[in-house]
């Protein structure tokens, strides 16, 4: 593009998301331009936006490298910059059009300095030295705007984004509406003014997005430039401005490409305040900044994702904030990549992160698909939106279980404390001789089988395997009438009197009258043998 390729650290093992936007072939005959400019056809600008979130969820590095590769734009803007070099020094009448300002003139001795600056165009450092000499000797030159444009180009080559913004801002003070709605006959630096101004706006937008530690004013300038590109690019990419060698389809592609990059730059600029706050570990700052970015660009996958990560890192103790965080990350992973600014190949990394955090919080994947479908519809969750934690779910299940099986739930609490390492202390201090509410169990064995005074009882879970193992020994105040049926469920109330942990057995005393639901059958006595009866009768005789 402009021979400007900022180097951004990008470790592959830490990369979660990379916005790489590849572009079509050159539009304006790059090879012919290259003969004039001495440039190779490949040109690119990489905007590195690095975010790091740390919190209870663990350290997690998120990198969005927005590659704005501009092969097509290179031909439109970059190589064309130098195409007017030869004629520029003789273009004394570039402004002498009807209704345009008076013709520009070189002052005495100015032409020679300008000529030298152009001879050094292949060496941007020397070119800037020449431009500086020109500016010092002729600060009020009729060509000072042309000079500012040349500064922009040289600073691009030297990777000086702050300078690009400084000189670009001088040109952005021009009446853009008049330029892009005008006849298009005026020139700047020997090139059509519409082309050079679109080039300036584009350069300022992308460099503001890249500039480390950009000030609020620089970011505002970049946003203004990006919005202007989106507004005015359609006025430049018209059939009247299309190079003869280009097809209408290729020209339309270039227009869409430029506008897409401007949109990407706007999002990157909107995210930069949040990025700065993250680096300073300023939680309120990053939450506010990313929330604003998402409000301004609700379809941005990067804005949704970064807000979600910030909330997880800073608000891990707030169930409502955690729920919102998962909503935002789910939205980022579910939006159409064509609209979200993320690439389809990057979504699996976001989805994997979402799944990992969701399971950690919720306890399972249950409901994750539904969350992703809902999040597509809105950049913010509905009022009262919640995601149950694993603890919430366990508590709900316990409450449901206790409501459906009150006696079993009571016994499980008692048994759990008895089986604990402090079980003996619990029994002696709290359970022994205390009246226990009604329990339900299954008869395993009656001692004796007929008219028993002891019942061995199991309290099984609903899906317990048989044979059941007795856990409670009920000591009755009097024998039961008849023979109780083994395997029968029944209810009772009692008072614990003894406990052994190994083998596990709780002894309880109860009254026979407090046993409910235990079915019994009459006891039967085996008949005496006939010989015994006969012998008895003979002795009586």
C-alpha positions as CSV (number, residue, x, y, z in Angstrom):
1,X,0.0,0.0,0.0
2,X,2.2,2.9,1.2
3,X,5.2,0.7,2.0
4,X,4.0,0.9,5.6
5,X,3.9,-2.3,7.6
6,X,3.9,-1.9,11.4
7,X,5.3,-5.0,13.1
8,X,3.0,-6.4,15.8
9,X,3.9,-9.2,18.1
10,X,1.6,-12.1,17.3
11,X,2.6,-15.4,19.0
12,X,0.5,-18.1,17.4
13,X,0.0,-20.1,20.6
14,X,-1.6,-17.1,22.2
15,X,-3.7,-16.1,19.2
16,X,-7.4,-16.5,19.7
17,X,-8.8,-14.3,17.0
18,X,-7.1,-12.6,14.0
19,X,-9.2,-10.4,11.7
20,X,-7.5,-11.0,8.3
21,X,-9.3,-9.4,5.5
22,X,-7.8,-10.4,2.2
23,X,-8.4,-8.4,-0.9
24,X,-8.8,-8.7,-4.7
25,X,-6.3,-8.1,-7.4
26,X,-4.9,-4.6,-8.1
27,X,-7.4,-2.3,-9.9
28,X,-5.4,0.4,-11.7
29,X,-2.7,-1.6,-13.4
30,X,-0.3,-1.9,-10.5
31,X,2.7,-2.9,-12.7
32,X,2.5,0.4,-14.7
33,X,2.3,2.4,-11.5
34,X,5.2,0.4,-10.1
35,X,7.3,1.5,-13.0
36,X,6.8,5.1,-11.9
37,X,7.0,4.5,-8.2
38,X,9.6,1.8,-8.0
39,X,7.4,-0.1,-5.5
40,X,6.5,-3.8,-5.4
41,X,2.9,-4.7,-5.9
42,X,2.4,-6.1,-2.4
43,X,1.4,-3.6,0.3
44,X,-0.3,-4.1,3.6
45,X,-1.1,-2.4,6.9
46,X,-1.6,-4.4,10.0
47,X,-3.4,-2.9,13.0
48,X,-2.5,-4.9,16.1
49,X,-5.0,-4.5,18.9
50,X,-3.9,-6.6,21.9
51,X,-6.1,-7.3,24.9
52,X,-5.2,-9.2,28.0
53,X,-7.8,-10.3,30.6
54,X,-7.0,-11.8,33.9
55,X,-9.3,-12.8,36.7
56,X,-10.7,-15.7,38.5
57,X,-11.3,-17.5,35.3
58,X,-7.5,-17.6,34.8
59,X,-5.1,-15.7,32.6
60,X,-6.3,-15.5,29.0
61,X,-4.7,-13.5,26.2
62,X,-6.9,-12.3,23.3
63,X,-5.4,-10.8,20.2
64,X,-7.3,-9.2,17.4
65,X,-4.8,-8.4,14.6
66,X,-6.8,-6.5,12.1
67,X,-4.9,-7.0,8.9
68,X,-6.1,-4.4,6.4
69,X,-4.4,-5.8,3.4
70,X,-4.8,-3.3,0.6
71,X,-3.6,-4.8,-2.6
72,X,-6.5,-3.2,-4.5
73,X,-6.3,0.0,-2.6
74,X,-2.5,0.1,-3.2
75,X,-3.2,0.7,-6.8
76,X,-5.9,3.3,-6.1
77,X,-4.0,5.2,-3.5
78,X,-0.4,4.2,-2.9
79,X,1.2,3.9,-6.3
80,X,-0.9,6.7,-7.7
81,X,0.8,9.0,-5.3
82,X,4.0,9.2,-7.3
83,X,2.3,9.2,-10.7
84,X,2.0,13.0,-10.6
85,X,5.7,13.6,-9.7
86,X,6.9,14.5,-13.1
87,X,4.2,17.0,-13.9
88,X,3.8,18.4,-10.4
89,X,6.5,20.9,-10.6
90,X,5.0,22.4,-13.7
91,X,1.4,22.3,-12.6
92,X,1.2,26.0,-11.9
93,X,-2.5,26.2,-12.9
94,X,-4.0,23.3,-11.0
95,X,-6.4,25.6,-9.2
96,X,-7.2,27.8,-12.1
97,X,-10.7,26.3,-12.7
98,X,-13.9,28.4,-12.9
99,X,-15.2,29.0,-9.4
100,X,-11.9,27.8,-7.9
101,X,-9.3,29.8,-6.0
102,X,-6.8,31.8,-7.9
103,X,-3.9,29.9,-9.6
104,X,-1.0,28.8,-7.4
105,X,2.4,30.2,-8.1
106,X,5.9,29.4,-6.9
107,X,7.8,32.1,-5.1
108,X,11.3,33.0,-6.2
109,X,13.7,30.2,-5.4
110,X,10.9,27.8,-4.3
111,X,10.8,25.7,-7.4
112,X,14.4,24.4,-6.9
113,X,13.7,23.3,-3.3
114,X,10.5,21.5,-4.4
115,X,12.4,19.8,-7.3
116,X,15.0,18.4,-4.9
117,X,12.3,17.1,-2.6
118,X,10.8,15.2,-5.5
119,X,14.2,13.8,-6.5
120,X,14.5,12.3,-3.0
121,X,11.0,10.7,-3.1
122,X,12.5,7.1,-3.0
123,X,14.3,8.0,0.2
124,X,11.6,9.2,2.6
125,X,14.0,10.4,5.2
126,X,15.8,12.7,2.7
127,X,12.4,13.6,1.3
128,X,11.2,14.8,4.7
129,X,14.4,16.8,5.1
130,X,13.7,18.5,1.8
131,X,10.1,19.1,2.8
132,X,11.3,20.6,6.1
133,X,13.6,23.0,4.2
134,X,10.7,23.9,1.9
135,X,8.4,24.6,4.9
136,X,11.0,26.6,6.8
137,X,11.9,28.9,3.8
138,X,8.4,29.1,2.4
139,X,5.9,28.6,5.2
140,X,3.1,30.4,3.4
141,X,3.7,28.7,0.0
142,X,0.7,28.5,-2.3
143,X,1.5,24.8,-2.3
144,X,1.5,24.2,1.4
145,X,-1.4,21.8,1.1
146,X,0.4,19.9,-1.6
147,X,3.4,19.8,0.8
148,X,1.2,18.5,3.6
149,X,0.1,15.7,1.4
150,X,3.7,14.8,0.5
151,X,4.5,14.8,4.2
152,X,1.7,12.3,4.8
153,X,3.1,9.9,2.1
154,X,6.7,10.2,3.4
155,X,5.6,9.6,7.0
156,X,3.6,6.5,5.9
157,X,6.8,5.1,4.4
158,X,8.8,5.8,7.6
159,X,6.1,4.2,9.8
160,X,5.3,7.4,11.7
161,X,1.5,7.2,12.4
162,X,1.4,10.2,14.7
163,X,3.0,12.3,12.0
164,X,0.5,10.9,9.4
165,X,-2.3,12.2,11.7
166,X,-0.6,15.5,12.3
167,X,-0.2,16.4,8.6
168,X,-3.4,14.6,7.6
169,X,-5.4,16.8,10.0
170,X,-4.2,19.9,8.2
171,X,-5.8,18.6,5.0
172,X,-9.0,17.4,6.7
173,X,-9.8,20.9,7.6
174,X,-10.8,21.4,3.9
175,X,-14.5,21.4,3.0
176,X,-14.9,17.7,2.2
177,X,-18.5,18.2,1.1
178,X,-17.5,20.8,-1.5
179,X,-14.6,18.6,-2.7
180,X,-16.5,15.3,-3.2
181,X,-19.7,17.0,-4.4
182,X,-17.8,19.3,-6.8
183,X,-16.9,18.8,-10.4
184,X,-13.6,17.1,-9.5
185,X,-11.3,19.2,-11.6
186,X,-9.1,20.6,-8.8
187,X,-5.8,18.8,-8.1
188,X,-3.5,18.4,-5.2
189,X,0.1,17.3,-5.7
190,X,-0.6,16.9,-9.3
191,X,-3.3,14.4,-8.7
192,X,-7.1,14.6,-8.7
193,X,-8.1,16.3,-5.4
194,X,-10.8,13.7,-4.7
195,X,-8.3,10.9,-5.0
196,X,-5.7,12.5,-2.7
197,X,-8.3,13.5,-0.1
198,X,-9.7,10.0,0.0
199,X,-6.2,8.8,0.4
200,X,-5.6,11.1,3.3
201,X,-8.8,10.2,5.0
202,X,-8.0,6.5,4.6
203,X,-4.4,6.9,5.9
204,X,-5.5,8.9,8.9
205,X,-8.2,6.4,9.8
206,X,-6.0,3.3,9.7
207,X,-3.0,5.0,11.4
208,X,-5.2,6.2,14.3
209,X,-6.4,2.7,14.7
210,X,-2.8,1.5,14.9
211,X,-1.2,4.3,16.9
212,X,-0.1,3.0,20.3
213,X,-1.2,5.2,23.2
214,X,-3.3,7.4,20.9
215,X,-4.8,10.4,22.6
216,X,-8.5,11.1,22.7
217,X,-8.1,13.8,20.0
218,X,-6.1,11.5,17.8
219,X,-8.8,8.8,18.1
220,X,-11.5,11.3,17.4
221,X,-9.6,12.5,14.3
222,X,-9.3,8.9,13.2
223,X,-13.0,8.2,13.7
224,X,-13.9,11.3,11.8
225,X,-11.6,10.2,8.9
226,X,-13.0,6.7,8.8
227,X,-16.6,8.0,8.8
228,X,-15.7,10.4,6.0
229,X,-14.3,7.5,3.9
230,X,-17.5,5.6,4.3
231,X,-19.5,8.8,3.4
232,X,-17.4,10.0,0.5
233,X,-15.9,6.8,-1.1
234,X,-19.1,6.2,-3.1
235,X,-18.7,9.7,-4.5
236,X,-15.2,8.9,-5.7
237,X,-15.7,5.3,-6.9
238,X,-18.0,6.4,-9.8
239,X,-18.0,5.4,-13.4
240,X,-16.6,8.9,-14.3
241,X,-13.5,8.3,-12.1
242,X,-12.9,4.6,-13.1
243,X,-9.7,4.0,-15.0
244,X,-10.2,2.8,-18.5
245,X,-8.4,-0.4,-17.9
246,X,-10.7,-1.4,-15.0
247,X,-14.0,-3.3,-15.3
248,X,-17.0,-2.0,-13.5
249,X,-17.0,-5.1,-11.3
250,X,-13.4,-4.5,-10.2
251,X,-14.1,-0.9,-9.5
252,X,-17.1,-1.8,-7.4
253,X,-15.0,-4.3,-5.5
254,X,-12.4,-1.6,-4.8
255,X,-15.1,0.7,-3.4
256,X,-16.5,-2.1,-1.1
257,X,-13.0,-2.9,0.0
258,X,-12.1,0.6,1.0
259,X,-15.4,1.1,2.8
260,X,-14.9,-2.2,4.6
261,X,-11.4,-1.3,5.8
262,X,-12.7,2.1,7.1
263,X,-15.4,0.2,9.0
264,X,-12.8,-2.1,10.5
265,X,-10.7,1.0,11.5
266,X,-13.7,2.6,13.2
267,X,-14.3,-0.5,15.4
268,X,-10.5,-0.7,16.2
269,X,-10.5,2.9,17.2
270,X,-13.6,2.4,19.4
271,X,-11.9,-0.5,21.1
272,X,-8.6,1.3,21.9
273,X,-9.8,3.1,25.1
274,X,-10.8,-0.3,26.5
275,X,-7.5,-1.7,25.4
276,X,-5.6,1.1,27.3
277,X,-7.8,0.5,30.4
278,X,-7.0,-3.3,30.2
279,X,-3.3,-2.6,30.2
280,X,-3.7,-0.4,33.2
281,X,-5.9,-3.0,34.9
282,X,-8.6,-0.4,35.1
283,X,-11.8,-2.5,35.4
284,X,-14.4,0.3,35.5
285,X,-12.6,2.0,32.6
286,X,-12.5,-1.1,30.3
287,X,-16.1,-2.0,31.1
288,X,-17.3,1.5,30.2
289,X,-15.1,1.7,27.1
290,X,-16.1,-1.7,25.7
291,X,-19.7,-1.1,26.5
292,X,-19.6,2.1,24.6
293,X,-17.9,0.4,21.7
294,X,-20.6,-2.2,21.5
295,X,-23.3,0.4,21.8
296,X,-21.7,2.3,18.9
297,X,-21.1,-0.9,16.8
298,X,-23.7,-3.5,18.0
299,X,-22.8,-5.9,15.2
300,X,-19.1,-6.0,16.1
301,X,-18.0,-9.4,17.2
302,X,-14.8,-7.9,18.6
303,X,-16.6,-5.4,20.7
304,X,-19.0,-8.0,22.1
305,X,-16.2,-10.4,22.8
306,X,-14.0,-7.9,24.6
307,X,-16.8,-6.6,26.8
308,X,-17.5,-10.2,27.7
309,X,-13.9,-10.9,28.6
310,X,-13.7,-7.7,30.7
311,X,-16.8,-8.6,32.6
312,X,-15.5,-12.1,33.4
313,X,-12.1,-10.7,34.5
314,X,-13.5,-7.9,36.6
315,X,-16.9,-9.1,37.8
316,X,-16.4,-12.8,38.5
317,X,-18.2,-12.4,41.8
318,X,-21.3,-10.9,40.3
319,X,-23.8,-13.5,38.9
320,X,-25.5,-10.8,36.8
321,X,-22.3,-9.6,35.3
322,X,-21.1,-13.1,34.6
323,X,-24.3,-13.9,32.8
324,X,-23.9,-10.8,30.7
325,X,-20.3,-11.8,29.9
326,X,-21.3,-15.2,28.7
327,X,-24.1,-13.6,26.6
328,X,-21.6,-11.2,24.9
329,X,-19.1,-14.0,24.1
330,X,-21.9,-16.2,22.8
331,X,-23.0,-13.4,20.6
332,X,-19.5,-12.9,19.2
333,X,-19.2,-16.6,18.4
334,X,-22.7,-16.7,16.8
335,X,-22.9,-13.6,14.7
336,X,-22.6,-13.8,10.9
337,X,-18.8,-13.3,10.2
338,X,-19.7,-11.2,7.2
339,X,-21.2,-8.6,9.5
340,X,-19.3,-9.1,12.8
341,X,-15.9,-8.4,11.4
342,X,-14.6,-11.7,12.6
343,X,-13.6,-14.5,10.2
344,X,-15.3,-17.9,10.2
345,X,-12.0,-19.6,10.8
346,X,-11.5,-17.7,14.0
347,X,-14.9,-18.6,15.5
348,X,-13.9,-22.1,16.8
349,X,-11.4,-20.5,19.1
350,X,-14.1,-18.2,20.6
351,X,-16.5,-21.1,20.8
352,X,-14.0,-23.2,22.6
353,X,-13.3,-20.5,25.2
354,X,-17.1,-19.9,25.6
355,X,-17.7,-23.6,26.2
356,X,-14.9,-23.9,28.7
357,X,-16.1,-20.9,30.8
358,X,-19.8,-21.8,30.5
359,X,-19.2,-25.4,31.8
360,X,-17.0,-24.0,34.6
361,X,-19.8,-21.7,35.7
362,X,-22.9,-23.7,34.8
363,X,-21.6,-27.2,35.4
364,X,-22.5,-28.6,32.0
365,X,-23.2,-27.7,28.4
366,X,-27.0,-27.7,29.1
367,X,-28.5,-24.5,27.7
368,X,-25.4,-23.3,25.8
369,X,-26.9,-23.8,22.4
370,X,-30.0,-21.9,23.5
371,X,-27.8,-19.1,24.8
372,X,-26.0,-18.7,21.5
373,X,-29.3,-18.6,19.6
374,X,-30.7,-15.9,21.9
375,X,-27.5,-13.8,21.9
376,X,-27.6,-13.4,18.1
377,X,-30.8,-11.3,18.4
378,X,-29.5,-8.6,20.7
379,X,-26.2,-7.0,21.8
380,X,-27.5,-7.0,25.4
381,X,-29.3,-9.7,27.4
382,X,-32.9,-9.0,28.4
383,X,-33.7,-7.6,31.9
384,X,-33.4,-10.2,34.6
385,X,-31.3,-12.6,32.4
386,X,-29.5,-15.1,34.5
387,X,-27.3,-18.2,34.0
388,X,-27.6,-20.6,36.9
389,X,-24.3,-21.6,38.5
390,X,-23.5,-25.2,39.3
391,X,-24.2,-24.4,42.9
392,X,-27.6,-22.9,42.1
393,X,-28.5,-26.0,40.1
394,X,-27.4,-28.3,42.9
395,X,-29.4,-26.3,45.4
396,X,-32.5,-26.4,43.2
397,X,-32.1,-30.2,42.8
398,X,-31.7,-30.6,46.5
399,X,-34.8,-28.6,47.2
400,X,-36.8,-30.5,44.6
401,X,-35.5,-33.8,46.1
402,X,-36.4,-32.8,49.6
403,X,-39.9,-31.8,48.5
404,X,-40.5,-35.1,46.8
405,X,-38.7,-37.3,49.4
406,X,-38.7,-35.5,52.7
407,X,-38.0,-38.6,54.9
408,X,-35.2,-39.8,52.6
409,X,-33.7,-36.3,52.5
410,X,-33.8,-36.1,56.3
411,X,-32.1,-39.5,56.7
412,X,-29.4,-38.6,54.1
413,X,-28.5,-35.5,56.2
414,X,-28.3,-37.6,59.4
415,X,-26.4,-40.3,57.7
416,X,-24.0,-37.9,56.1
417,X,-23.1,-36.3,59.4
418,X,-22.7,-39.7,61.1
419,X,-20.4,-41.0,58.3
420,X,-18.3,-37.9,58.6
421,X,-15.0,-38.0,60.5
422,X,-16.7,-36.2,63.4
423,X,-19.7,-38.6,63.3
424,X,-19.3,-39.8,66.8
425,X,-19.2,-36.3,68.2
426,X,-22.3,-35.4,66.2
427,X,-24.1,-38.5,67.6
428,X,-23.2,-37.8,71.2
429,X,-23.7,-34.1,71.0
430,X,-26.8,-33.7,68.9
431,X,-28.5,-36.9,67.8
432,X,-28.5,-39.2,70.9
433,X,-31.8,-39.2,72.8
434,X,-33.3,-36.6,70.5
435,X,-36.7,-37.2,69.0
436,X,-36.2,-37.7,65.2
437,X,-39.1,-36.7,62.9
438,X,-40.8,-39.4,60.8
439,X,-38.6,-41.5,58.7
440,X,-39.3,-44.0,55.9
441,X,-37.5,-47.2,55.4
442,X,-37.7,-50.8,54.1
443,X,-37.7,-53.8,56.4
444,X,-34.7,-56.0,55.8
445,X,-35.2,-58.4,58.7
446,X,-37.3,-58.9,61.8
447,X,-35.9,-60.4,65.0
448,X,-37.5,-62.8,65.8
449,X,-39.4,-63.3,62.6
450,X,-42.7,-63.6,64.5
451,X,-43.8,-61.1,67.1
452,X,-40.4,-59.3,66.7
453,X,-39.1,-56.7,69.1
454,X,-36.3,-55.6,66.7
455,X,-36.6,-54.4,63.1
456,X,-33.5,-54.1,60.9
457,X,-34.2,-51.3,58.3
458,X,-32.6,-49.9,55.2
459,X,-33.3,-46.4,53.9
460,X,-32.3,-46.8,50.2
461,X,-32.1,-44.3,47.4
462,X,-34.8,-44.7,44.7
463,X,-32.4,-46.6,42.4
464,X,-30.5,-48.6,45.0
465,X,-29.5,-52.1,44.0
466,X,-30.7,-55.1,45.9
467,X,-30.2,-56.8,48.3
468,X,-30.6,-53.9,50.6
469,X,-28.3,-53.4,53.6
470,X,-29.7,-52.6,57.0
471,X,-28.6,-49.2,58.5
472,X,-31.0,-48.8,61.4
473,X,-32.0,-51.1,64.2
474,X,-35.4,-50.3,65.6
475,X,-35.9,-51.5,69.2
476,X,-39.6,-51.8,69.9
477,X,-41.3,-51.2,73.3
478,X,-43.3,-54.4,72.8
479,X,-43.5,-57.2,70.2
480,X,-45.4,-56.6,67.0
481,X,-48.5,-58.7,66.5
482,X,-47.9,-61.3,63.8
483,X,-45.1,-61.6,61.3
484,X,-44.0,-58.5,59.4
485,X,-43.4,-58.8,55.6
486,X,-39.8,-58.3,54.6
487,X,-39.2,-55.8,51.8
488,X,-42.1,-53.7,52.9
489,X,-41.8,-49.9,53.2
490,X,-43.1,-48.3,56.4
491,X,-42.9,-45.1,58.5
492,X,-41.8,-44.6,62.1
493,X,-40.7,-42.1,64.6
494,X,-38.0,-42.8,67.2
495,X,-35.1,-41.8,69.4
496,X,-31.5,-42.7,68.7
497,X,-29.8,-44.5,71.5
498,X,-26.6,-46.0,70.1
499,X,-24.3,-45.8,67.0
500,X,-21.5,-47.7,65.5
501,X,-19.6,-46.5,62.4
502,X,-18.1,-49.8,61.3
503,X,-20.3,-51.6,60.5
504,X,-22.6,-48.6,60.1
505,X,-25.7,-49.0,62.4
506,X,-27.9,-46.5,64.2
507,X,-30.0,-47.9,67.0
508,X,-33.3,-46.2,67.7
509,X,-36.0,-46.9,70.2
510,X,-39.6,-46.6,69.1
511,X,-43.1,-47.5,70.1
512,X,-44.9,-50.2,68.2
513,X,-47.9,-47.8,67.9
514,X,-45.7,-45.3,66.0
515,X,-45.0,-47.8,63.2
516,X,-47.2,-47.1,60.2
517,X,-47.7,-49.1,57.0
518,X,-45.8,-52.2,57.9
519,X,-47.9,-55.2,56.8
520,X,-48.0,-58.3,59.0
521,X,-49.5,-61.7,58.7
522,X,-50.6,-64.2,61.4
523,X,-47.9,-66.3,62.9
524,X,-48.4,-70.1,62.3
525,X,-47.4,-72.9,64.8
526,X,-46.2,-76.2,63.3
527,X,-48.6,-79.1,64.4
528,X,-47.2,-81.8,66.8
529,X,-46.4,-85.3,65.4
530,X,-49.2,-88.0,65.8
531,X,-46.8,-90.3,67.8
532,X,-46.3,-87.7,70.5
533,X,-50.0,-87.1,70.8
534,X,-50.7,-90.8,71.2
535,X,-48.0,-91.3,73.8
536,X,-49.5,-88.5,75.9
537,X,-52.9,-90.0,75.7
538,X,-51.7,-93.4,76.9
539,X,-49.9,-91.9,79.9
540,X,-53.2,-90.2,80.9
541,X,-54.9,-93.6,80.9
